[in-house]
């Protein structure tokens, strides 16, 4: 989820904690728990700071190790321990339980959007992205804002948030069945589906879809029970025997892209000074373009034994002009 939703979820868990008799009867413990749930609901996203280094490091690591099983336990013990240093009089067990729940909830809700997480590490580095809740879901966010307002107006926080989270749980179930119905419809539409990547939009009945078959990639929208194909590409496997492709695959930007993207196509363009290898993520079509890419420009003028990576880039760019500016040799690439 987005940062704002994680914040309001932290506040909500602080209110839900008042159902705990120990928290309800101890104002100091309540304050400590509220701090713990808010911080705990944010902690796994501390890796956002990696964007300051470069895009490749950020893409490869964001929602990675910080959302893993060991990290969840680490956040769950370190945050309440730090709070306990300043409030040693509170009940540590209850502080730990609610803070730990906030960390778990953060990682749990992140697996349901299209971006996903590596939540199953260290068992697998596979990205878990079930793709049926938007990264920013206006319904979930609005329910939390309404709950915070009602709490400030005097509503009982424990009962209030219990009801709200019951409604949200039903909403998750509904979205799950919405996606399942859409996936069934896609399988009925195509005979040889290998993979379906779904991205919910702000509108309940509109989804972005990227479909992989044995022969083609299809990019489109599912809207009100109908599938509309917007783009179609030949499913061309990577030519691992091509020396230029082999060289491109050694680049850190290309590696970062491939470690993250589950559905992409690649293309090669030939220029006088270099050959360009471009990988294009098919999940994020926007206004007829695919803004999430990875590009490597390879100097191959001196033969396959003397290949050199001139420039490379990975990230989100919305015009070709901006992409070429990112690839300018005058600046360090990320």
BALOBA-1460 file (C-alpha; in Angstrom, 3 decimals):
// residues 334
<rec num="1" residu="x" x="0.000" y="0.000" z="0.000"/>
<rec num="2" residu="x" x="1.008" y="3.645" z="-0.207"/>
<rec num="3" residu="x" x="2.599" y="5.493" z="2.712"/>
<rec num="4" residu="x" x="-0.585" y="7.369" z="3.654"/>
<rec num="5" residu="x" x="-2.600" y="4.156" z="3.957"/>
<rec num="6" residu="x" x="0.085" y="2.538" z="6.089"/>
<rec num="7" residu="x" x="0.009" y="5.562" z="8.424"/>
<rec num="8" residu="x" x="-3.765" y="5.465" z="8.932"/>
<rec num="9" residu="x" x="-3.575" y="1.690" z="9.435"/>
<rec num="10" residu="x" x="-1.082" y="2.286" z="12.232"/>
<rec num="11" residu="x" x="-3.493" y="4.721" z="13.879"/>
<rec num="12" residu="x" x="-6.344" y="2.251" z="13.421"/>
<rec num="13" residu="x" x="-4.410" y="-0.543" z="15.124"/>
<rec num="14" residu="x" x="-3.705" y="1.792" z="18.023"/>
<rec num="15" residu="x" x="-7.459" y="2.266" z="18.404"/>
<rec num="16" residu="x" x="-8.144" y="-1.447" z="17.969"/>
<rec num="17" residu="x" x="-5.651" y="-2.114" z="20.769"/>
<rec num="18" residu="x" x="-8.093" y="-0.603" z="23.247"/>
<rec num="19" residu="x" x="-9.954" y="-3.908" z="23.043"/>
<rec num="20" residu="x" x="-7.008" y="-5.260" z="25.048"/>
<rec num="21" residu="x" x="-7.882" y="-4.737" z="28.745"/>
<rec num="22" residu="x" x="-4.236" y="-4.043" z="29.596"/>
<rec num="23" residu="x" x="-4.058" y="-1.248" z="27.030"/>
<rec num="24" residu="x" x="-7.481" y="0.123" z="27.881"/>
<rec num="25" residu="x" x="-6.663" y="0.452" z="31.586"/>
<rec num="26" residu="x" x="-3.180" y="1.986" z="31.227"/>
<rec num="27" residu="x" x="-2.864" y="5.378" z="29.430"/>
<rec num="28" residu="x" x="0.932" y="5.079" z="29.335"/>
<rec num="29" residu="x" x="0.711" y="1.679" z="27.668"/>
<rec num="30" residu="x" x="-1.885" y="2.991" z="25.213"/>
<rec num="31" residu="x" x="0.429" y="5.851" z="24.199"/>
<rec num="32" residu="x" x="3.348" y="3.450" z="23.804"/>
<rec num="33" residu="x" x="1.235" y="1.040" z="21.754"/>
<rec num="34" residu="x" x="-0.030" y="3.862" z="19.520"/>
<rec num="35" residu="x" x="3.548" y="4.928" z="18.805"/>
<rec num="36" residu="x" x="4.499" y="1.303" z="18.215"/>
<rec num="37" residu="x" x="1.673" y="0.623" z="15.771"/>
<rec num="38" residu="x" x="2.333" y="3.797" z="13.782"/>
<rec num="39" residu="x" x="6.097" y="3.203" z="13.583"/>
<rec num="40" residu="x" x="5.623" y="-0.517" z="13.003"/>
<rec num="41" residu="x" x="3.236" y="0.157" z="10.133"/>
<rec num="42" residu="x" x="5.960" y="2.249" z="8.441"/>
<rec num="43" residu="x" x="9.197" y="0.431" z="9.317"/>
<rec num="44" residu="x" x="9.350" y="-2.091" z="6.427"/>
<rec num="45" residu="x" x="9.316" y="0.787" z="3.925"/>
<rec num="46" residu="x" x="12.546" y="2.252" z="5.291"/>
<rec num="47" residu="x" x="14.204" y="0.861" z="2.165"/>
<rec num="48" residu="x" x="12.628" y="3.743" z="0.219"/>
<rec num="49" residu="x" x="15.806" y="5.639" z="1.093"/>
<rec num="50" residu="x" x="17.622" y="3.420" z="-1.448"/>
<rec num="51" residu="x" x="16.101" y="5.564" z="-4.195"/>
<rec num="52" residu="x" x="18.664" y="8.199" z="-3.217"/>
<rec num="53" residu="x" x="21.403" y="5.826" z="-4.408"/>
<rec num="54" residu="x" x="20.014" y="4.825" z="-7.809"/>
<rec num="55" residu="x" x="16.998" y="3.226" z="-9.448"/>
<rec num="56" residu="x" x="18.643" y="-0.158" z="-9.926"/>
<rec num="57" residu="x" x="19.358" y="-0.601" z="-6.216"/>
<rec num="58" residu="x" x="15.892" y="0.698" z="-5.303"/>
<rec num="59" residu="x" x="14.032" y="-1.567" z="-7.746"/>
<rec num="60" residu="x" x="16.023" y="-4.624" z="-6.754"/>
<rec num="61" residu="x" x="15.594" y="-4.097" z="-3.004"/>
<rec num="62" residu="x" x="12.408" y="-2.103" z="-2.314"/>
<rec num="63" residu="x" x="9.918" y="-4.381" z="-0.552"/>
<rec num="64" residu="x" x="12.596" y="-7.035" z="-0.579"/>
<rec num="65" residu="x" x="14.609" y="-7.996" z="2.482"/>
<rec num="66" residu="x" x="12.820" y="-5.405" z="4.665"/>
<rec num="67" residu="x" x="9.546" y="-7.249" z="4.024"/>
<rec num="68" residu="x" x="10.991" y="-10.728" z="4.541"/>
<rec num="69" residu="x" x="10.087" y="-13.123" z="7.346"/>
<rec num="70" residu="x" x="13.312" y="-12.476" z="9.327"/>
<rec num="71" residu="x" x="12.848" y="-8.703" z="8.947"/>
<rec num="72" residu="x" x="9.276" y="-8.889" z="10.240"/>
<rec num="73" residu="x" x="10.539" y="-10.554" z="13.410"/>
<rec num="74" residu="x" x="13.391" y="-8.046" z="13.679"/>
<rec num="75" residu="x" x="11.071" y="-5.041" z="13.374"/>
<rec num="76" residu="x" x="8.638" y="-6.710" z="15.747"/>
<rec num="77" residu="x" x="11.206" y="-6.933" z="18.551"/>
<rec num="78" residu="x" x="13.399" y="-3.878" z="17.907"/>
<rec num="79" residu="x" x="10.663" y="-1.221" z="17.729"/>
<rec num="80" residu="x" x="8.901" y="-2.117" z="21.029"/>
<rec num="81" residu="x" x="12.308" y="-2.602" z="22.683"/>
<rec num="82" residu="x" x="13.320" y="0.921" z="21.716"/>
<rec num="83" residu="x" x="10.023" y="2.351" z="22.952"/>
<rec num="84" residu="x" x="10.395" y="0.357" z="26.187"/>
<rec num="85" residu="x" x="13.738" y="2.087" z="26.885"/>
<rec num="86" residu="x" x="11.822" y="5.356" z="27.278"/>
<rec num="87" residu="x" x="8.766" y="3.833" z="29.013"/>
<rec num="88" residu="x" x="10.048" y="0.964" z="31.175"/>
<rec num="89" residu="x" x="6.918" y="1.046" z="33.318"/>
<rec num="90" residu="x" x="4.621" y="-0.290" z="30.577"/>
<rec num="91" residu="x" x="3.757" y="-3.926" z="29.939"/>
<rec num="92" residu="x" x="6.302" y="-5.020" z="27.342"/>
<rec num="93" residu="x" x="4.389" y="-8.125" z="26.272"/>
<rec num="94" residu="x" x="1.320" y="-6.153" z="25.189"/>
<rec num="95" residu="x" x="3.462" y="-3.437" z="23.606"/>
<rec num="96" residu="x" x="5.307" y="-6.079" z="21.609"/>
<rec num="97" residu="x" x="2.149" y="-7.910" z="20.516"/>
<rec num="98" residu="x" x="0.467" y="-4.839" z="19.041"/>
<rec num="99" residu="x" x="3.613" y="-3.466" z="17.434"/>
<rec num="100" residu="x" x="4.392" y="-6.865" z="15.946"/>
<rec num="101" residu="x" x="0.837" y="-7.023" z="14.559"/>
<rec num="102" residu="x" x="1.371" y="-3.627" z="12.874"/>
<rec num="103" residu="x" x="4.513" y="-4.877" z="11.121"/>
<rec num="104" residu="x" x="2.811" y="-8.092" z="10.027"/>
<rec num="105" residu="x" x="-0.203" y="-6.170" z="8.704"/>
<rec num="106" residu="x" x="2.065" y="-3.867" z="6.668"/>
<rec num="107" residu="x" x="3.697" y="-6.781" z="4.850"/>
<rec num="108" residu="x" x="0.434" y="-8.706" z="4.578"/>
<rec num="109" residu="x" x="-1.493" y="-5.950" z="2.778"/>
<rec num="110" residu="x" x="1.429" y="-5.263" z="0.423"/>
<rec num="111" residu="x" x="1.219" y="-8.710" z="-1.152"/>
<rec num="112" residu="x" x="-2.215" y="-7.994" z="-2.600"/>
<rec num="113" residu="x" x="-1.254" y="-5.197" z="-4.989"/>
<rec num="114" residu="x" x="0.465" y="-5.464" z="-8.367"/>
<rec num="115" residu="x" x="3.887" y="-4.343" z="-7.123"/>
<rec num="116" residu="x" x="4.083" y="-7.021" z="-4.455"/>
<rec num="117" residu="x" x="6.863" y="-7.976" z="-2.038"/>
<rec num="118" residu="x" x="9.438" y="-10.686" z="-1.408"/>
<rec num="119" residu="x" x="7.495" y="-11.645" z="1.692"/>
<rec num="120" residu="x" x="8.486" y="-15.322" z="1.555"/>
<rec num="121" residu="x" x="12.219" y="-14.728" z="1.863"/>
<rec num="122" residu="x" x="14.459" y="-16.503" z="2.856"/>
<rec num="123" residu="x" x="12.550" y="-19.488" z="1.417"/>
<rec num="124" residu="x" x="12.220" y="-17.871" z="-2.012"/>
<rec num="125" residu="x" x="13.047" y="-14.527" z="-3.629"/>
<rec num="126" residu="x" x="9.932" y="-14.730" z="-5.772"/>
<rec num="127" residu="x" x="7.891" y="-11.532" z="-5.856"/>
<rec num="128" residu="x" x="4.470" y="-12.116" z="-4.318"/>
<rec num="129" residu="x" x="1.920" y="-9.873" z="-6.026"/>
<rec num="130" residu="x" x="-1.661" y="-11.117" z="-6.060"/>
<rec num="131" residu="x" x="-2.825" y="-7.995" z="-7.876"/>
<rec num="132" residu="x" x="-6.383" y="-7.418" z="-6.701"/>
<rec num="133" residu="x" x="-6.011" y="-4.385" z="-4.403"/>
<rec num="134" residu="x" x="-4.760" y="-1.054" z="-5.747"/>
<rec num="135" residu="x" x="-1.549" y="0.314" z="-4.174"/>
<rec num="136" residu="x" x="-3.726" y="3.266" z="-3.188"/>
<rec num="137" residu="x" x="-7.253" y="2.048" z="-2.679"/>
<rec num="138" residu="x" x="-9.624" y="5.006" z="-2.147"/>
<rec num="139" residu="x" x="-12.226" y="2.856" z="-0.382"/>
<rec num="140" residu="x" x="-9.784" y="1.490" z="2.183"/>
<rec num="141" residu="x" x="-8.199" y="4.893" z="2.758"/>
<rec num="142" residu="x" x="-11.562" y="6.664" z="3.078"/>
<rec num="143" residu="x" x="-12.811" y="4.091" z="5.612"/>
<rec num="144" residu="x" x="-9.735" y="4.746" z="7.729"/>
<rec num="145" residu="x" x="-10.154" y="8.518" z="7.524"/>
<rec num="146" residu="x" x="-13.818" y="8.186" z="8.489"/>
<rec num="147" residu="x" x="-12.814" y="5.989" z="11.423"/>
<rec num="148" residu="x" x="-10.235" y="8.497" z="12.655"/>
<rec num="149" residu="x" x="-12.819" y="11.298" z="12.464"/>
<rec num="150" residu="x" x="-15.419" y="9.217" z="14.320"/>
<rec num="151" residu="x" x="-12.842" y="8.319" z="16.982"/>
<rec num="152" residu="x" x="-12.043" y="12.001" z="17.510"/>
<rec num="153" residu="x" x="-15.754" y="12.714" z="17.825"/>
<rec num="154" residu="x" x="-16.027" y="10.266" z="20.695"/>
<rec num="155" residu="x" x="-16.800" y="6.871" z="19.166"/>
<rec num="156" residu="x" x="-15.534" y="3.835" z="21.066"/>
<rec num="157" residu="x" x="-12.254" y="3.061" z="19.228"/>
<rec num="158" residu="x" x="-12.188" y="-0.681" z="19.884"/>
<rec num="159" residu="x" x="-15.677" y="-1.364" z="18.556"/>
<rec num="160" residu="x" x="-15.318" y="1.220" z="15.798"/>
<rec num="161" residu="x" x="-12.151" y="-0.284" z="14.304"/>
<rec num="162" residu="x" x="-13.421" y="-3.816" z="14.772"/>
<rec num="163" residu="x" x="-16.413" y="-2.977" z="12.575"/>
<rec num="164" residu="x" x="-14.293" y="-1.107" z="10.011"/>
<rec num="165" residu="x" x="-11.791" y="-3.960" z="9.703"/>
<rec num="166" residu="x" x="-14.623" y="-6.454" z="9.353"/>
<rec num="167" residu="x" x="-15.937" y="-4.386" z="6.427"/>
<rec num="168" residu="x" x="-12.440" y="-4.176" z="4.899"/>
<rec num="169" residu="x" x="-12.032" y="-7.956" z="5.248"/>
<rec num="170" residu="x" x="-15.280" y="-8.451" z="3.313"/>
<rec num="171" residu="x" x="-13.996" y="-5.985" z="0.708"/>
<rec num="172" residu="x" x="-10.803" y="-8.035" z="0.269"/>
<rec num="173" residu="x" x="-12.873" y="-11.168" z="-0.238"/>
<rec num="174" residu="x" x="-15.008" y="-9.373" z="-2.817"/>
<rec num="175" residu="x" x="-11.922" y="-8.187" z="-4.738"/>
<rec num="176" residu="x" x="-10.489" y="-11.694" z="-4.654"/>
<rec num="177" residu="x" x="-13.615" y="-13.096" z="-6.291"/>
<rec num="178" residu="x" x="-13.681" y="-10.178" z="-8.756"/>
<rec num="179" residu="x" x="-10.189" y="-11.131" z="-9.903"/>
<rec num="180" residu="x" x="-10.965" y="-14.846" z="-9.978"/>
<rec num="181" residu="x" x="-13.965" y="-14.222" z="-12.219"/>
<rec num="182" residu="x" x="-11.855" y="-12.027" z="-14.511"/>
<rec num="183" residu="x" x="-9.081" y="-14.651" z="-14.738"/>
<rec num="184" residu="x" x="-11.659" y="-17.305" z="-15.648"/>
<rec num="185" residu="x" x="-12.983" y="-15.007" z="-18.349"/>
<rec num="186" residu="x" x="-9.455" y="-14.569" z="-19.765"/>
<rec num="187" residu="x" x="-8.892" y="-18.335" z="-19.836"/>
<rec num="188" residu="x" x="-12.183" y="-18.721" z="-21.687"/>
<rec num="189" residu="x" x="-11.052" y="-16.053" z="-24.166"/>
<rec num="190" residu="x" x="-7.563" y="-17.488" z="-24.855"/>
<rec num="191" residu="x" x="-6.615" y="-21.137" z="-25.304"/>
<rec num="192" residu="x" x="-2.941" y="-21.164" z="-24.294"/>
<rec num="193" residu="x" x="-2.564" y="-18.739" z="-21.378"/>
<rec num="194" residu="x" x="0.699" y="-19.141" z="-19.493"/>
<rec num="195" residu="x" x="0.538" y="-16.150" z="-17.151"/>
<rec num="196" residu="x" x="-1.814" y="-13.305" z="-16.241"/>
<rec num="197" residu="x" x="-0.630" y="-10.128" z="-14.520"/>
<rec num="198" residu="x" x="-3.459" y="-7.999" z="-13.129"/>
<rec num="199" residu="x" x="-3.387" y="-4.413" z="-11.902"/>
<rec num="200" residu="x" x="-6.558" y="-2.979" z="-10.359"/>
<rec num="201" residu="x" x="-7.376" y="0.645" z="-11.076"/>
<rec num="202" residu="x" x="-9.225" y="3.271" z="-9.062"/>
<rec num="203" residu="x" x="-12.443" y="2.050" z="-10.647"/>
<rec num="204" residu="x" x="-13.880" y="-1.145" z="-9.190"/>
<rec num="205" residu="x" x="-14.807" y="-2.760" z="-12.492"/>
<rec num="206" residu="x" x="-11.746" y="-1.727" z="-14.496"/>
<rec num="207" residu="x" x="-8.503" y="-3.731" z="-14.477"/>
<rec num="208" residu="x" x="-5.260" y="-3.525" z="-16.407"/>
<rec num="209" residu="x" x="-4.170" y="-6.924" z="-17.658"/>
<rec num="210" residu="x" x="-1.030" y="-8.333" z="-19.264"/>
<rec num="211" residu="x" x="-1.452" y="-11.841" z="-20.683"/>
<rec num="212" residu="x" x="1.321" y="-14.196" z="-21.706"/>
<rec num="213" residu="x" x="0.593" y="-17.027" z="-24.115"/>
<rec num="214" residu="x" x="2.975" y="-19.394" z="-25.858"/>
<rec num="215" residu="x" x="3.107" y="-17.181" z="-28.927"/>
<rec num="216" residu="x" x="2.064" y="-13.665" z="-27.894"/>
<rec num="217" residu="x" x="1.795" y="-11.034" z="-25.192"/>
<rec num="218" residu="x" x="-1.549" y="-9.264" z="-24.942"/>
<rec num="219" residu="x" x="-2.022" y="-6.011" z="-23.053"/>
<rec num="220" residu="x" x="-5.478" y="-4.700" z="-22.372"/>
<rec num="221" residu="x" x="-8.247" y="-3.856" z="-19.984"/>
<rec num="222" residu="x" x="-11.016" y="-5.841" z="-18.385"/>
<rec num="223" residu="x" x="-14.026" y="-3.619" z="-17.879"/>
<rec num="224" residu="x" x="-17.502" y="-4.582" z="-16.683"/>
<rec num="225" residu="x" x="-17.052" y="-8.188" z="-17.721"/>
<rec num="226" residu="x" x="-15.546" y="-7.430" z="-21.127"/>
<rec num="227" residu="x" x="-11.937" y="-7.801" z="-22.302"/>
<rec num="228" residu="x" x="-10.460" y="-5.185" z="-24.592"/>
<rec num="229" residu="x" x="-7.028" y="-5.928" z="-26.095"/>
<rec num="230" residu="x" x="-5.046" y="-2.741" z="-26.627"/>
<rec num="231" residu="x" x="-1.671" y="-4.094" z="-27.768"/>
<rec num="232" residu="x" x="-0.367" y="-7.397" z="-29.063"/>
<rec num="233" residu="x" x="3.284" y="-8.471" z="-29.263"/>
<rec num="234" residu="x" x="5.029" y="-11.621" z="-30.424"/>
<rec num="235" residu="x" x="6.380" y="-13.653" z="-27.509"/>
<rec num="236" residu="x" x="10.009" y="-13.680" z="-28.567"/>
<rec num="237" residu="x" x="12.354" y="-15.475" z="-26.157"/>
<rec num="238" residu="x" x="15.591" y="-13.792" z="-25.172"/>
<rec num="239" residu="x" x="18.397" y="-14.737" z="-27.547"/>
<rec num="240" residu="x" x="20.984" y="-15.834" z="-25.013"/>
<rec num="241" residu="x" x="23.368" y="-16.803" z="-27.826"/>
<rec num="242" residu="x" x="23.670" y="-13.215" z="-29.052"/>
<rec num="243" residu="x" x="26.899" y="-11.692" z="-27.611"/>
<rec num="244" residu="x" x="25.296" y="-8.243" z="-27.409"/>
<rec num="245" residu="x" x="22.393" y="-9.630" z="-25.379"/>
<rec num="246" residu="x" x="24.837" y="-11.543" z="-23.180"/>
<rec num="247" residu="x" x="26.698" y="-8.301" z="-22.489"/>
<rec num="248" residu="x" x="23.490" y="-6.405" z="-21.738"/>
<rec num="249" residu="x" x="22.447" y="-9.063" z="-19.237"/>
<rec num="250" residu="x" x="25.570" y="-8.310" z="-17.178"/>
<rec num="251" residu="x" x="24.499" y="-4.694" z="-16.622"/>
<rec num="252" residu="x" x="23.248" y="-3.797" z="-13.133"/>
<rec num="253" residu="x" x="20.218" y="-1.899" z="-14.462"/>
<rec num="254" residu="x" x="19.130" y="-4.793" z="-16.664"/>
<rec num="255" residu="x" x="19.657" y="-7.257" z="-13.813"/>
<rec num="256" residu="x" x="17.537" y="-5.129" z="-11.473"/>
<rec num="257" residu="x" x="14.702" y="-4.928" z="-14.006"/>
<rec num="258" residu="x" x="14.703" y="-8.666" z="-14.708"/>
<rec num="259" residu="x" x="14.766" y="-9.522" z="-11.011"/>
<rec num="260" residu="x" x="11.549" y="-7.573" z="-10.541"/>
<rec num="261" residu="x" x="9.441" y="-7.703" z="-13.699"/>
<rec num="262" residu="x" x="7.335" y="-10.860" z="-14.247"/>
<rec num="263" residu="x" x="6.083" y="-9.986" z="-17.738"/>
<rec num="264" residu="x" x="8.104" y="-8.067" z="-20.293"/>
<rec num="265" residu="x" x="9.199" y="-8.074" z="-23.897"/>
<rec num="266" residu="x" x="12.555" y="-7.099" z="-25.310"/>
<rec num="267" residu="x" x="13.697" y="-5.455" z="-28.499"/>
<rec num="268" residu="x" x="16.983" y="-4.549" z="-30.147"/>
<rec num="269" residu="x" x="17.716" y="-1.419" z="-32.160"/>
<rec num="270" residu="x" x="20.819" y="-0.938" z="-34.285"/>
<rec num="271" residu="x" x="22.634" y="2.374" z="-34.651"/>
<rec num="272" residu="x" x="25.949" y="3.384" z="-36.189"/>
<rec num="273" residu="x" x="27.691" y="3.777" z="-32.825"/>
<rec num="274" residu="x" x="25.975" y="1.107" z="-30.747"/>
<rec num="275" residu="x" x="23.245" y="-1.497" z="-30.426"/>
<rec num="276" residu="x" x="20.467" y="-0.841" z="-27.945"/>
<rec num="277" residu="x" x="18.834" y="-3.629" z="-25.948"/>
<rec num="278" residu="x" x="15.559" y="-2.576" z="-24.332"/>
<rec num="279" residu="x" x="13.355" y="-4.498" z="-21.907"/>
<rec num="280" residu="x" x="9.777" y="-3.236" z="-21.488"/>
<rec num="281" residu="x" x="7.467" y="-4.129" z="-18.597"/>
<rec num="282" residu="x" x="3.978" y="-4.766" z="-19.974"/>
<rec num="283" residu="x" x="2.039" y="-4.222" z="-16.737"/>
<rec num="284" residu="x" x="2.134" y="-0.432" z="-16.620"/>
<rec num="285" residu="x" x="0.660" y="0.752" z="-19.922"/>
<rec num="286" residu="x" x="-0.187" y="4.440" z="-19.618"/>
<rec num="287" residu="x" x="-1.528" y="6.620" z="-22.429"/>
<rec num="288" residu="x" x="-0.305" y="4.197" z="-25.036"/>
<rec num="289" residu="x" x="3.219" y="3.965" z="-23.605"/>
<rec num="290" residu="x" x="5.076" y="1.545" z="-21.339"/>
<rec num="291" residu="x" x="6.961" y="3.748" z="-18.879"/>
<rec num="292" residu="x" x="8.842" y="1.094" z="-16.894"/>
<rec num="293" residu="x" x="11.867" y="0.031" z="-18.924"/>
<rec num="294" residu="x" x="15.482" y="-1.059" z="-18.779"/>
<rec num="295" residu="x" x="17.869" y="-0.036" z="-21.535"/>
<rec num="296" residu="x" x="21.506" y="-0.816" z="-22.278"/>
<rec num="297" residu="x" x="23.490" y="0.702" z="-25.124"/>
<rec num="298" residu="x" x="26.304" y="-1.613" z="-26.220"/>
<rec num="299" residu="x" x="29.361" y="-0.538" z="-28.228"/>
<rec num="300" residu="x" x="29.844" y="-3.389" z="-30.690"/>
<rec num="301" residu="x" x="31.924" y="-1.634" z="-33.346"/>
<rec num="302" residu="x" x="35.029" y="-3.702" z="-32.539"/>
<rec num="303" residu="x" x="33.433" y="-7.121" z="-32.738"/>
<rec num="304" residu="x" x="31.797" y="-9.486" z="-30.277"/>
<rec num="305" residu="x" x="35.023" y="-9.979" z="-28.313"/>
<rec num="306" residu="x" x="35.310" y="-6.297" z="-27.417"/>
<rec num="307" residu="x" x="31.824" y="-5.282" z="-26.335"/>
<rec num="308" residu="x" x="31.377" y="-2.346" z="-23.959"/>
<rec num="309" residu="x" x="28.314" y="-0.995" z="-22.159"/>
<rec num="310" residu="x" x="28.186" y="2.697" z="-23.004"/>
<rec num="311" residu="x" x="25.084" y="3.721" z="-21.069"/>
<rec num="312" residu="x" x="22.212" y="2.064" z="-19.263"/>
<rec num="313" residu="x" x="19.113" y="2.986" z="-17.299"/>
<rec num="314" residu="x" x="16.134" y="1.426" z="-15.572"/>
<rec num="315" residu="x" x="13.088" y="3.128" z="-14.118"/>
<rec num="316" residu="x" x="9.887" y="4.936" z="-15.037"/>
<rec num="317" residu="x" x="10.063" y="7.426" z="-17.898"/>
<rec num="318" residu="x" x="7.040" y="8.729" z="-19.767"/>
<rec num="319" residu="x" x="8.587" y="10.149" z="-22.936"/>
<rec num="320" residu="x" x="11.323" y="8.962" z="-25.252"/>
<rec num="321" residu="x" x="13.034" y="12.338" z="-24.889"/>
<rec num="322" residu="x" x="13.355" y="11.911" z="-21.126"/>
<rec num="323" residu="x" x="14.668" y="8.390" z="-21.582"/>
<rec num="324" residu="x" x="17.375" y="9.559" z="-23.959"/>
<rec num="325" residu="x" x="18.254" y="12.301" z="-21.490"/>
<rec num="326" residu="x" x="18.649" y="9.642" z="-18.773"/>
<rec num="327" residu="x" x="20.944" y="7.733" z="-21.098"/>
<rec num="328" residu="x" x="23.146" y="10.760" z="-21.706"/>
<rec num="329" residu="x" x="26.833" y="9.914" z="-21.114"/>
<rec num="330" residu="x" x="27.252" y="13.218" z="-19.317"/>
<rec num="331" residu="x" x="25.749" y="11.852" z="-16.102"/>
<rec num="332" residu="x" x="26.030" y="8.778" z="-13.923"/>
<rec num="333" residu="x" x="23.302" y="6.265" z="-14.556"/>
<rec num="334" residu="x" x="20.847" y="4.796" z="-12.054"/>
